[in-house]
Amino acid sequence: MGYIGIINLDRVGVSTFALGLKGSLPPQRSRQQIFSLFKFLEGITPAGETSFNQSLLAYSKLYKRPGLAIIISDLLDAQGFEQGLKELLYRKFDIVLIQILSEEEIEPQFSGDARLVDLETGALRSLLIDKQLLSLYRDRIFKFFKRIEEFSLERGIEYLRTSTVVPFEDLILKYLSQGLHLR
């Protein structure tokens, strides 16, 4: 996506976040930036807890010049996602929100005794997964998806949800072919 912006001579920058902004490549308008962009992206290592809202608030304060904000996240933050997005909208950013989840998060196929590990916090949880628990989970995750969809629709945020099994370039090409924001 950055490459598309760079070849169109748009200002392109990248930021990563966890409990706040972790690293940033400030927006620039230069075709030479492609090398800095690739180097920055190669150096990203995901780790630790996340505060989606706090991170977007920090971003909106650091980069006051509005533009297109493409946010890629699983959006699985106990504190929610709304406040951070509202802050970007308040500061006049156009937003494309891409939610990426694993197939196991979307439609779990587990049953029996399980020991789950939260990859962000390291917390362990043992539980018995049965049909009732799976049904409850599915109900909650689809209500969560609906909440994101409604929030986005009401505020003019372009929202895409995808699975980690879909190659990212296929997602972007499909998105582009629909004539949406990334022209």
C-alpha positions as CSV (number, residue, x, y, z in Angstrom):
1,M,0.0,0.0,0.0
2,G,2.9,2.3,0.8
3,Y,4.4,1.5,-2.6
4,I,1.1,2.6,-4.3
5,G,1.2,5.9,-2.5
6,I,4.9,6.5,-3.2
7,I,4.7,5.9,-6.9
8,N,1.7,8.4,-7.0
9,L,4.0,10.9,-5.1
10,D,1.7,10.9,-2.1
11,R,3.2,11.5,1.4
12,V,3.6,8.1,2.9
13,G,4.5,7.3,6.5
14,V,4.2,4.2,8.8
15,S,3.7,3.9,12.5
16,T,3.5,0.8,14.7
17,F,1.9,0.7,18.1
18,A,1.4,-1.3,21.2
19,L,0.6,0.6,24.5
20,G,1.4,3.7,22.5
21,L,3.4,4.5,19.3
22,K,6.4,2.2,19.1
23,G,8.1,3.4,15.9
24,S,7.4,5.7,13.1
25,L,8.6,6.5,9.6
26,P,7.4,10.1,9.2
27,P,5.3,10.9,6.1
28,Q,7.4,12.0,3.2
29,R,6.8,12.6,-0.5
30,S,9.8,11.0,-2.3
31,R,10.1,7.9,-4.5
32,Q,13.4,7.2,-2.7
33,Q,11.4,6.6,0.5
34,I,10.5,3.2,-0.8
35,F,13.8,1.9,0.5
36,S,13.3,3.4,4.0
37,L,9.8,2.0,4.0
38,F,10.9,-1.5,3.2
39,K,13.7,-1.3,5.8
40,F,11.3,0.0,8.5
41,L,8.7,-2.8,7.7
42,E,11.4,-5.5,7.9
43,G,12.3,-4.3,11.4
44,I,8.9,-4.7,12.9
45,T,8.5,-7.3,15.6
46,P,5.1,-7.6,17.2
47,A,5.2,-8.0,21.0
48,G,3.4,-6.9,24.1
49,E,0.0,-5.5,25.1
50,T,-1.8,-3.0,23.0
51,S,-3.9,0.1,23.6
52,F,-5.6,0.8,20.4
53,N,-7.2,4.1,21.6
54,Q,-4.1,5.4,23.3
55,S,-2.0,4.7,20.3
56,L,-4.3,6.5,17.8
57,L,-4.6,9.4,20.2
58,A,-0.8,9.7,20.3
59,Y,-0.6,9.4,16.5
60,S,-3.2,12.1,16.0
61,K,-1.3,14.5,18.3
62,L,2.1,13.7,16.6
63,Y,0.9,14.0,13.0
64,K,-1.5,17.0,12.9
65,R,-1.7,17.2,9.2
66,P,-4.7,15.2,8.2
67,G,-4.6,12.6,5.4
68,L,-5.5,9.0,4.8
69,A,-4.9,6.8,7.8
70,I,-4.9,3.1,6.9
71,I,-5.1,1.1,10.1
72,I,-4.4,-2.6,10.2
73,S,-5.3,-4.4,13.5
74,D,-7.2,-7.3,14.9
75,L,-9.1,-4.6,17.0
76,L,-9.2,-7.1,19.9
77,D,-8.6,-4.6,22.7
78,A,-10.5,-4.8,25.9
79,Q,-10.6,-1.0,26.0
80,G,-12.4,-0.8,22.6
81,F,-11.5,0.9,19.4
82,E,-14.0,3.8,19.2
83,Q,-12.2,6.6,21.0
84,G,-9.0,6.4,18.9
85,L,-10.9,6.4,15.6
86,K,-13.1,9.3,16.8
87,E,-9.9,11.2,17.6
88,L,-8.6,10.7,14.0
89,L,-12.0,11.7,12.6
90,Y,-12.0,14.8,14.8
91,R,-8.6,15.7,13.3
92,K,-10.1,15.3,9.8
93,F,-8.3,12.0,8.8
94,D,-9.9,9.8,6.2
95,I,-9.8,6.3,7.6
96,V,-9.5,2.8,6.1
97,L,-9.8,0.2,8.8
98,I,-8.6,-3.3,8.0
99,Q,-9.3,-5.9,10.6
100,I,-7.2,-9.1,10.3
101,L,-8.0,-12.1,12.3
102,S,-6.9,-15.8,12.2
103,E,-9.4,-18.4,11.2
104,E,-9.3,-19.7,14.8
105,E,-10.5,-16.3,16.0
106,I,-13.3,-16.1,13.5
107,E,-14.6,-19.6,13.6
108,P,-12.8,-21.7,16.3
109,Q,-12.9,-25.5,15.7
110,F,-11.6,-26.5,19.2
111,S,-13.2,-28.9,21.6
112,G,-12.3,-30.5,24.9
113,D,-9.8,-29.4,27.4
114,A,-7.7,-26.4,26.2
115,R,-5.0,-24.2,27.6
116,L,-5.0,-20.8,25.9
117,V,-2.1,-18.4,25.9
118,D,-2.6,-14.7,25.3
119,L,0.2,-13.8,22.9
120,E,0.2,-10.2,23.9
121,T,0.2,-10.6,27.7
122,G,1.4,-14.2,28.2
123,A,-1.6,-14.9,30.4
124,L,-2.7,-18.6,30.5
125,R,-6.2,-19.8,30.8
126,S,-7.4,-23.4,31.0
127,L,-11.0,-24.2,30.0
128,L,-13.3,-26.9,28.7
129,I,-14.5,-26.0,25.2
130,D,-17.9,-27.5,24.5
131,K,-20.7,-26.7,22.0
132,Q,-22.3,-24.2,24.4
133,L,-19.1,-22.2,24.9
134,L,-18.4,-22.2,21.1
135,S,-21.9,-21.0,20.5
136,L,-21.5,-18.2,23.1
137,Y,-18.1,-17.2,21.5
138,R,-19.6,-17.1,18.0
139,D,-22.5,-15.0,19.2
140,R,-20.1,-12.5,20.9
141,I,-17.6,-12.3,18.0
142,F,-20.3,-11.7,15.4
143,K,-21.9,-9.0,17.7
144,F,-18.4,-7.4,17.9
145,F,-18.1,-7.5,14.1
146,K,-21.5,-5.9,13.8
147,R,-20.5,-3.2,16.2
148,I,-17.4,-2.3,14.2
149,E,-19.4,-2.3,10.9
150,E,-22.1,-0.1,12.3
151,F,-19.6,2.3,13.9
152,S,-17.7,2.5,10.7
153,L,-20.7,3.0,8.5
154,E,-22.1,5.7,10.7
155,R,-18.9,7.7,10.5
156,G,-17.8,7.1,6.9
157,I,-14.9,4.8,7.7
158,E,-14.1,2.2,5.1
159,Y,-14.0,-1.1,6.9
160,L,-12.6,-4.4,5.7
161,R,-12.4,-7.6,7.7
162,T,-10.3,-10.5,6.5
163,S,-8.6,-13.6,7.6
164,T,-4.8,-14.3,7.8
165,V,-5.4,-17.1,5.2
166,V,-6.2,-14.4,2.6
167,P,-2.9,-13.1,1.0
168,F,-2.7,-9.4,1.8
169,E,-2.0,-8.5,-1.8
170,D,-5.1,-10.3,-2.9
171,L,-7.1,-8.3,-0.4
172,I,-5.7,-5.0,-1.6
173,L,-6.1,-5.9,-5.3
174,K,-9.8,-6.7,-4.6
175,Y,-10.2,-3.5,-2.6
176,L,-8.6,-1.5,-5.4
177,S,-10.7,-3.1,-8.1
178,Q,-13.9,-2.0,-6.2
179,G,-12.7,1.6,-6.7
180,L,-12.6,2.4,-3.1
181,H,-10.3,4.8,-1.3
182,L,-6.9,3.6,-2.5
183,R,-7.0,5.0,-6.1
